[in-house]
Amino acid sequence: MPEEIKNPVRCLLLNDSGSDIGKALESCGAEIIRMSFSEALSADLSPFNSFCVFGNGGTLDPRLRVRLEAEWQTKKKRVFAEALKSFGLIYCAGAADTTTRRLVSVCSAEEGGAPGLAAGDLLDDGANRMYLPYQRIPGMKPLLVYKDRVVAHRRWKADRETLLKDYEPGLWMLGDSLMMSSFVLHDFRRARFTPTESWSRLIAFIAEWLTGCRPTRLPAPPLRFGTEAELTDAATFERERQAAIKRGLLWLQRNLKDGGKGGVKEGLRHNIAPDGTQTQAESVRTDCTGETAGAFRFYAALTGDEAAKRTAQDLYDFVFGPMTVRGGPFDGMLRWTEEGWGVCYQDDAARAVLPALYECLFLGDRSRFPDVCRTLDFLVKTTAADGCRVARTDMPFLDEEGMKELRAAEHGTDSAHYNAYYHAALLLAFLCGGKRDYLETARRGLETLMALYPETKREQSETEEMCRLILPLSALCMATGKAYHRDMLYRVTEDLLKRRHPSGGYREWDTGYKAACARTPSGECSLLTENGDPVADLLYSVNWLPLGFGFAYRATGDIKFRELWREVSAFCLKTQMRSDDPKTDGAWCRAFDMDLGEACGCPHDAGWGPLCSESGWTNAEILMGLMLPDILALSDAEQGGSA
């Protein structure tokens, strides 16, 4: 039997320099002594009741190891060893990446696991490193196991046989006095392990096992989400809205390349290392750049900030300069990214030019309108007869004859994901310049989508398709004034409201699980794992709604849309990240669990996982949406109209 734990306990932390777990242990009332491995070589280990060893993928000096193992094996003192490559008769392989793997609890408290965790509970550990035992020796009892590409939200509904089939050990017991983990967890807060409460329960369990007492406090997470203020009264909402806009613009400012002259960096990747370092997405995208220009231009128009206006102009110059093809058969084509030089996604191209159309329509600045038309003309001449374009075009596989074939084709890709914002750009360009071809192409395209709706080709989810349709259908109402186009907008809105969560966000949902990326364990992966999950997607769905509902109010005059704008804007105020780390402060991440109130979601997307933050798609779109009512009011005032 292990030595009985009685307080006050003396616990030796080996190789610790102020970790999150160390802080948790200190709150247990134990006497915590920290030593490096070299210091412990000559130290007397006998006064200590327990040992916490942070291996970080290394090994112990044999002179220290034999003495520490004697405390464990002979005196039955408790040892917790994290990412230690060899201890006792267990030895482990070199570092392996855990990005595609998820930790799953395999036992309850009654079975020797952490109180509050049940079999099947998922615990995500970011972009961790694991050191897997070569052998599962007799007596090893798994508490957490790694399973590859589990498509579930917070709990995997699998039987015990499935949980333990072909598993990789994550956290295990050997006898009563040794607990080991194959992964690095000492900075579980800084590394933003999710869900927070599940990890809190696990760390409390480990701390109590080492000290005999539960911790009285755990380190605070490195960021919090949104404002704690109640947003029910107008004055508070307005104050928090303005603060969120400023914080969001500062985040965008930090991601500009060469002050905006070189565009804007894509943002943050999902991957967070064990020390809390999040990977920067350095590449420059044309759509993100145009969207970011819109956010700065809106702010400049509302505040008179000349620096913001210059930034917007620099960003526009980048979009309509090196990222626009000039001359030849591809004249006007917007390049996708600095890597995807010959690729054109029409919906991405549309979102790059839409801010210039907002500026033209609502701020009276037509200086970029010829460039916008150049872009739209290229897209129109590669659009099928039904008003939809193929998902993308690539210059190496397209010539003038091929472009004529695209135009003559009967059908394009019947998906809002690929076409809805393209249609919105055509409609706003029609409102700015009156070109009928733009109106007719967009009308045919949206009527094509609505004839199929809700069975359009979905990319991420049914929710995404609905969210993407709000803005273009609003623009269609503005352009035609026809009752049946207005009815389309209301139909989609009513369907979307069925997915509204009490928090003001919208659940991911996909009737029949037909979306290309829904429930896929590799490649691009939707956050949707099961209809009903309380997860909002701020990269593909909810991020479009502040602008969408704002436009819907302008198009219809229906106060219902103004209220929906306010509600979803309040949700955005509650989900904006606040942190001492400038890398995250002021941004929004992709996944938000609306029940837990934190970033959390299925982490299998190859490029844009739940903790990523896209400069354009997410941040700039939300910021423009938060400012849109003020832009419309400013426009009305300058034109002598009414709100």
N, C-alpha and C positions, 0 to 999 in steps of 0.2 A: 504494500500500500504506500502511496506517496506520503511524504511528511505532511502533517496537518498544518494548514495555513492559519496562523493567528496574527492579528494585528497587535502592535505595529510590525509590519513585514519589512525586511530589507531586501530589495530587489535590485539586482545588478543589470544595468542596461549596457550591453556590449556593442560598441561601434555606433553610438547614437549621438547626434549633435543637435538635439532639440526637435525630435520628430512629433508628429501628431499623436502617435501611440504613447510616446513618452509623456506627453502632457496629460493624456488620459490616465496613465498609471499614477501620476503625481496627485491626481484628484481623488485617488482611492484611499488616501491617508497613509500610504506606504512610504517608507524612506527609500527614495530612488537615488542610486549611485550610478554615475555614468563613467565608463572607462573605454578607452580605445583598446583594440586587441593587444597592442604592444604594451600598454600599461597593465593589462590584466596578466601578462606573462609572469610578473613578479608579485602579483597581489595574492593575499590570502582569501580564498573563496569560501572558507568555512562559515564566516559570519552571515552569509546571505541565505535567505530562505528560498529564493527563486531567481531565475535568470531569463532575461529576454535578449536574444541574440539576433542582430540584424546583419545577415550575411551579405545581402546585396549581390548575390551571385558569386561570392568568394568562398574560400575555405579557411579553416582555423589552422593556426600554427600547431603542429602535433604536440608541442610541449604544453600548450594551453588546452588542447583538446582532451588529452588523457585525464587532466585534472578536472575539467568540466564534466566529462562523462562519468568520472568517479562520483561527483556530487549527485548526478542524476541516477546512475545505476546502483551505486552502493548505498547512498543516503536517501535515495528516492525523492530528491528535491525536484521541483517542477522546472522544466525548461521549455521555453517557446523559441523556436528557431525559424526565422524567416529567410527564405531564399538562400539557404546555406547548402552548398553543393555536396557536403558529406558530413554525416553525424551518425554515431552508432554504426549500424551496418547498412545504412541507407546512403547511397551515392547517386548523384544526378547528372544528367546531360547538360550541355551548354545551353545558353539562353535561346529560348524560342519565343516568337511573337504571339501575343494573345488576342490580337485585334479581331480575328474571326471567331474566337472562342468566347463562351460565356460561362461564368461560374454558376453552379446550381447547387442549392442546399439539398442534401439527401436524407436529413434526419431532423426530427423535432427535438425539443428540450427533453421530452420523456425518453428519447432514444440517445441522449447524450449530446445533443446539439445545442445551439444558441437559443435561449428563450425568445419567443416571438418570431422565430423563423420556422418555416414548415418545408417539408419535402416538395421540391419543385420551384421554390422561390429563386428568382434570378438576381444575381449581384454582378454588375458590370464594373470592370476594373480598368477601363480605358485601353491605352496602347501599352500594355504591361510587358514584363519579361517573366517567363516561367522557366524553372529548372526542374524538369520532370525526373523522378526516380527511375533508374533503369529497371528496377525490380520492385514488385510489391511484396515485401517480406511478410512473413506470418505475424499477425497481430496488428497490422495497419488497419485502422478504421476510418474510412473517409467521412468527412463532415461537409466539405464542398468538393465538387468535381467539375472539371472542365468538359464541356460538350461543344462540338463544333457547329456553328451556324444554327442556333436554336431560334426559330421564328415564333416568338411570343413576346408579350409586353412585360409584365412583372412576374408572371408565374407560368411555368411550363407544365401543362397538364399531361404528365406522363406517369406511367406506373413505375414502381420501384425497379422492376427488371430492366426497363428502358433507361432509367436514370443511371443505372450501374453498368450498362452494357458498353464495353469498349471505352470506358471513361479514362480521363487523364487526371491524376490526383491534384487537387488544388490546396486543400487544407485537411489534415488528418491527425489522428491520435495514434500513438504507439504505446500501448499499455495505458497506465493512469497518469504518468508523470512527464510524458513528452508530447508536445504538440508542434507540428511543423507545417509550414506553408511553402508551396513551390514558387510563389510569386512575391513581388515586392509590395508590401501594404503599409509600411510604417508611416507614409504620408498620405493616408487614405483621403483626407480632406483636401489637401493641396492638389492631389491628382483627380479630384472631383469624381470619386467613385459614386455610382448611383445604383439604386435609390438611396438617398441619404439615410432614411430611417432604418433600412435593412442593414446597412453597414454600421450604423450606430449600435444596433443590437449585437452584431457580431463582435465589434471591438469591445463593447462592455462585457461580453461573455469571456473574451480572452483576458481582459484586465482583471476580472473577478477570479478567473482561474489562477492567475499568477499571484494575486494579492489577498484573496479572500474577501474582498469588498468590491462592490460595484463602483465605478467612477461617478462622482457627483456632477461632473461636467465633461463634455467633450469639446475639442476645438471647434470654433465656429467655421462654417463653410467659407471659402475664400471669396464668394460672391453671394449676393442676395438678388432677388428678382423684384424689380419695380418698387413702387412707393407703398409705404404702409398706411398712407393717408386714405381716409374714406373719400371716394370720388362722387358722392351722391349730390353734393351741392356744387353749383356752377363755378363759384370762385375757386374752390379747391381743385376741381377738375382743370380749370384754366391754368392755374399756377403749376400744376404737375405736368400738364401738356407742354407748356413752354419750357420747363426744366428738362423734360425728356427730349425735346427737339434739340436743345443746345447740347445736351450730352451726346446724343446720337451724331450730330454734325461734327463734334470733336473727335469721335471715333472714326468717322469717315476721313477727317482731316489727317489723322495719323496713318491712314492706309493709302494716301495719295502717293503716286510715284512722281518724283521731281515736282512736287507741289501741284500736281494735276496735269502738267504738260506731258507726262508720260502715261496718263490714264490713272486708273485706281487698281490696287491689288485686289485679288478676288476676295480675300478676307482670312478666315480661320478654318483650318481643317478640323475634323472631328477628333483627331488623334491627340491624346494628352498623355505624356510620359509619366512614369512613377514619381518624378520630382515635381510634377505640376506644370511642366513646360508644354504649351500647346503649339502645334505645328502651324506655321504661317502658310497661307495659300498665296504664293508670290506672283502667280501668273496674272496677266492683265486681260480682261475680257471687255469686248466692245459694249455689250449690253450693260454690264456693271458700271462702265464709265459713263454712258449716257444717262442712266438712272441717277447716278451720283451727281451729275451735272444738274439734273432737275431738282434735287434736294437743295443744293447750294443756290440755285437760281430762285427757287421759291423763297428761301430765307432772305436772300438779298432784296427781293421785291417787297417783302414785308417789313424789313428793318432798315433798308438803305445801306446795308453793309457792303461797301465797295470791294473789300477783300473777297467776300463770298461771291460777288458778281464776277470778279476776275477769275476766280477758281472755276466757276461754271463755264466761262468762256474758254479757258484753257482745256477743259474737259471736252467741250463741244469741238474745239479745234482738233483734238486728237481723234474723235469719232469721225468727223467729216474730212479729216486730213489723211494720215497714213492708213487708217482702218477702212477707208472707202476706195474701191477700185475706180480708177479714172480712165475712160476710153475703152475701146474694144467691145466685144460682145457682152462682157460682164460689167459694163459701166453702171455705177451706182450700187453694186453689191457691197454689203458690209461684211467685212471679214469677222469671223466668229471670235477668235482670240489671236494672241501673238504667236501661238503654236498652230492653231487651226486656221492658217492663213488663207487657204482656198476653200473653206467651208462656210456655208451660209445656212443658218437656221432662221426662218422668217419671223418666228415669234420673238426670238432674241433680238433680231435686227429691229423689229418694231418697238420693243421696249427701250432700245437705244435712242430712237428718234422721237418717241412719244413726248418726252419732256420739252423738246423744241416745239412740238405742236401745242402743248399746254401754254407755252410762252406766247405762241402766235395767237391762240384763241382767246386767252384770258388776260395776257399782259400787253397785247398789242405789238409785240416784237416779231416781225416777219423776216428778220435777217437770215435765219437758217432755213426758211421755208423752201427755197429752191433746192438746197441739199437734201431735205427730207423728200421732196418729190422725186429727186433723182433716185433715191433708195427705193421708194415705193414703185416707181416705174419699172425698175428691174424685177421686183417681186411680182408685179402684176403680169408681166410678160412671161413669167414662168409659173403661172397659176392655172389650174384646170378649169374646165367649163362650169363646174359646180361651185366655184369660188373658193376652193380649198387648195392649198399647195402641198406637195409631197413633204415628208418630214424634214428633209434637208437636201441641199444640193452641194455637190463637190466639183470644183473647177476641172480637175483632171478627167472627169467622166462626163463632161457636159460641153457641147459646142452649140453653135447657132442652130443647127438642125435639131439637136436635142431639146433646145429651149422651145422651138416651135412645137415639138411633139408634146412637151409638158403643157403648153397652152391649149393644144388641141385635144388633150386627154379629157375624158368625160368626168373622171373623179380624181381628187387629191386625197390627202389623209384626213378622214373625218374625225378630227380630234380637236377639242378646245385647247389642249396642252400645246399643240403645234400651230394653231391658227387663230385663236380668239383675239390675242393682242395685235396680231397683224390686221385683223378686221377692224379693231378699234382705231388703229393708226390710219387706215384708209378712210374711215368715217370722219375722223377729226380733220384729216387733210381735206376732205370734201367740204366740211364746214368752213375751213379756212380759205379754200380756193375755188370751190364749186366744180371740180372736175368730176363729171358724171361717171367715168370709168371706175373711179375709186368707190363711189357710192354703190354702183351696180355689182362690182366684184365682192364688196363686203356684204351687201344684202344677200346675194346668192349664197355666199359662204355661211353666213349665220343662219339663213333659212335651211340650208343643207344640214347643219349641225342640229338645229331644233327639230327637223323632221325625224331625225334619228334619236334625239334625246329621250330618255336618259341613256340610250345604248350607243353613245359615241365611243370611239376607241379611246380608252382610258390609259393613261400612263402610270400615275401614282395611285389614284383613287377616284371614286365618284365624287367625293367632296371637292377634290381639286378641280374637276371639270366644272362643277357648279360655281365655285369661287372665281374661276377664270372667265366665266360668261357674264358676270355682273357688269363689268365695265363696258365691254363691247355692245351688249344689249342696251345699256343706257345710252351709249353713243348712237346706236341705231334709232332709238326713240327720238333723240335730239335731231337726227338727220332727216327722218321721214315723217314723224308725227303720227304715224299710223297706229290704230288701236291694236291690231294684231301683233305688232312688234312690241308694244307696251305689255300685252298679255304674255308674251314670251318672257319678258323680264320678271313679271310677277310670278309666273309659274316656277322659274328657277329659284327665285327668292323664297317662295313658300316651301319648296323642297329642301332648300338649304337650311331653313329655320328648324326643320325636323332634326338636324344634327347639332343644334345649338346647345352648348353646355351652360350651366348656371354661372360659370365664371365669365361668360361673354365670348368665349372662344367657340370653335366648331370642331366636332369630332371627325377624325378620319373615318370614312365609311365607303364600302364598295359592295353594292348588292351583287351577289353571285361571285364575288372575288374575281372579276374579269380584268382588272387593270394589269397591264404588262408587268409592272414592278411590285404588285401586291403579293405579299407572302413569298417573295423570292429570296433565297438565302445567299445569293451572290450577284455580282454586278451592281447595277443601280437597284436600290431596294426601298420600297415604300415603308413608312413608319407603321402602316396598317398591318397588324398581325391577326386581329379578330375584330369583327364589327362590334362596336360597343366599348372598345378601349377608350379611356378618357384622354387620348393623346391628340394634341393640336400640332399641325405642321405649318411652321412659319417660313418655310422655303417655297412650298408648292401650293399652299391653300390660303390660310388665314391672312398671310401677308398682302394679298391682293384686295382684301375687303375694305380697308379704310378708304382707298381711292375709289373702289367700286361703288360703295354705298354713297360716298360723297357725290359722285357723278350721277347716281340714280336719283338722288334728291334734286339735283339741278335739272335732270331730264324730265322728271315727273311732277315736281313740286309737292310730292307726298311727304308729309312730315314723318311718316313711318321710316323712311330711309334716313332722315336726319337722326332719328333716335337709334337706328341700327348703326349708323356711323359712330355715334357717341359711345354706344355700348362696346363695339369692337375696338374703338380707340382706347377706351378705358382698359380693356383687356391687354392691349399693347403696353399701356403705361404700367400695368402690373407685371409684365413679363420682361421688361427691359432689364438687362444685367447691370448691376452696380458692384463695383469692385475697386480695390486699390491698385489692381493691375490694369494699366492702360490698354493692354491687349484686348480686354473684354469689356471694360467699363463703357457703358453707353450703347452696346450692341444688343442684338437679339439672336438667339440660337434657333436651330431648326425645330427641335422637339420640345414640347412642353406638356408634362403630365398635369392635367387640369384638376385632378383630385389631390395629388401630392403637392402641387404648387412649386414644381422644380423641373429643370431640364432632365428628361429621361425618355428613352425610346429605344426601339430595336436598332442595334448598332451595326447592321451588316452592309449598309450602303458603301460602295467602293470608294466614293469620293466625297459625299455630302451626308455624313452620319448625323446623329441627333445633336451633337454638341458643336457642329460647324456653324459658321456665321458668314453669310454671303453679303458682300458689300452692297451689291445692287439689288438683287432679287428680294432680299429680306430687309436690310437696313434702309436703303434709299427709298424703296417702295413704301415702307411703313411711314417714314418721315414725310414723304410727299403727301401721303394720305392724311397724316395728322395736320398738315398745313393747308390742305385743299380748301376747306371752308373759308379760311381767311383770304386765300387767293381769289376765290369766287366773289367774296364780299368786296375786295379791292377792285376787281374788275367791274362789278356793278357800280361802285362809287365813281370810278373813272368814266364809265359810259353813261352815268346818270340813270342807271336802272335801279331795280329793287332786288333785295336778297330773296 
